[in-house]
Amino acid sequence: MPTVEYKGKTFNVDEDGFIDSFDNWCPEWVEYVKESEGIQELTEEHWKVIHMLQDYYKKHGIAPMVRILTKVTGFKLKKIYELFPSGPGKGACKMAGLPKPTGCV
Amino acid sequence: MADVPKPEELAKIDHTPPETPWMETPTVFKDGMWCYGAKPQNLEAVGMPNPREWSPKDEDWKLPDDWKEIVLDGMKDRLGRFRSFKLFMDICVRCGACADKCHYFIGSGDPKNMPVLRAELLRSVYRKNFTLGGKLFKKVAGARDLTMDVFKEWWYYFFQCSECRRCSVFCPYGIDTAEITMMGRELINLLGCNIDWIQAPVANCYRTGNHLGIQPHAYVSMIEFFCDEIEDVTGVRVNPTFNRKGAEILFITPSGDVFADPGTYTAMGYLMLFHYLESMGLDITWSTYASEGGNFGFFTSHEMAKRLNAKMYAEAKRLGVKWILGGECGHMWRVVHQYMDTFNGPPDFLEEPVSPITGTKFEHAKSTKMVHICEFTADLIRHNKLKLDPSRNDNLVVTYHDSCNPSRGMGFFEEPRYIIKNVCNNFYEMPSNTIREETFCCGSGAGLNAGENLELRMRGGFPRANAVKHVHEKHGVNMLACICAIDRAALPTLMDYWVPDVEVTGVHELVGNALILDGEKKRTTDLRGEPLPGMEDIEDEDL
């Protein structure tokens, strides 16, 4: 499994750069993904999305469906893409340390 | 992940074969055309062999020393167990009728995607090891040794076949090329070389009952979210039940419907239909255990398909239902229709399905005791049991994509069309050689709907997209209806790429839009929350 070194931390990641386990998530990971995703500055709106994703994941063991994400945060999908150019899955979930959903998705 | 070329670049497809004979043309792994390898924890979860960290890009795939023996023994075993496999290895006359019927060949121009040649990749090894002619005359007889390059070539091309079986429709011998791919994949899995996009859902499904790994409490909360959404649109609260013992019918649908857009709107359609029928005598329950209609085990091996399928009858028995209603899924219906009865049946604890609303006996389901929701709904419409307002779908101009498995796997053509024509006013068919039994695959079936192989998906989906483009330009089609969760996940990406103004829907989303619920408020939007043109002004005009 490939690893990423960032600010003294080592992360195991999969082929798409998702962290191997939510347990290994830390604020440095957010910094790292911010840089690799080319996001200029993390705003409160970014954190609102990240916290929503993490809270949902802790409770349900899976990322929320996009419709729940948009309803709870009040951000339309377009806005989520503005905040996270790679989208809710490959951008926001990655930053929040959630695994990729698989199957008929 | 490789960048996908722009559509105008990808559309320049060269069908000129290489000058070298196929056995001498090396297979080069092109980024964007293959999927990541199975992760060790996902192999371990179901006790599959050779769990390890590996990548198909690596030179060394970390196979056991006796890998060749394992594969050839596996082949011998399957030639004995599956008469179809033996027959299909022997009888092809290489007439080429299938050659240009494969969507992956049409979209890629790679001759090894001609079904005849894809099968020949396996046949050549079969001849060398299991036929006298091949042993004696070797290459002259189309035989070759199993080498690591050959094994990797199998891997590359058996994960570039979506088991859609369009080629089989044109084969004068009726060779089922999907079954050849299935055998190829079984052999590949003997060495732990599945793709992770299949293996992860298999592991999840074994653990939680569904591909996405949705646990029971999360499953319930997702459905409750849909109930809230339905209430927002209609003013009516629907109250589904879960794992309810003594219910008459168990409902099983792909987990994609409860998680991924636009399948989620189809799930809302199911919920609304069930609510509508409740007062008419429908007694139905959802299950958080049999929470998956699909079966990615089917893309892995017969044994895995059987294992993952078992929960359907197990749950039906546990709850004591009379029969099972199944949702809009593709390959689920090939498994149900052609395998389940002998995999895990006969389900003698169930009864021959009878619609509690119309009294119709679904005689064709006498053996499996499982009815497709489109059959169920079409029967309701036929008996005038549903109050429908098709004008609520007037913002849509609809065409219908026959999902490969329901169409070619169970001859399922009329019911979805009958429903659509009753719930929509604008419906146009795509050209006849691209629908019904000749339907073109979405390009992402059989577990190939990953992100990293997007070029393959866009190439394979090109013939389907081309047919959609035709009706989009000719009739203004803006909605592509289908009855498969992989379709609903894959086709939006395909449409964005090739025909950007067309969206994707399940059939029961359209039903949900048209269905008039008792006590509902005036609908001003469709289930997606999109305003319904004209609907907001009607009352004002009446005044």
Interface residues (C-beta under 8 A of the other chain):
Chain A: M1 D14 E15 D16 H60 G61 I62 M65 V66 R67 I68 K71 K90 P101 T102 G103 C104 V105
Chain B: M1 Y36 K39 E53 S55 D196 W197 A200 P201 N204 N210 H211 L212 G213 I214 Q215 H217 A218 S221 M222 F225 E229 P254 S255 G256 V258 F259 A260 D261 G263 T264 G294 F296 N449 G451 E452 A485 I486 R488 A489
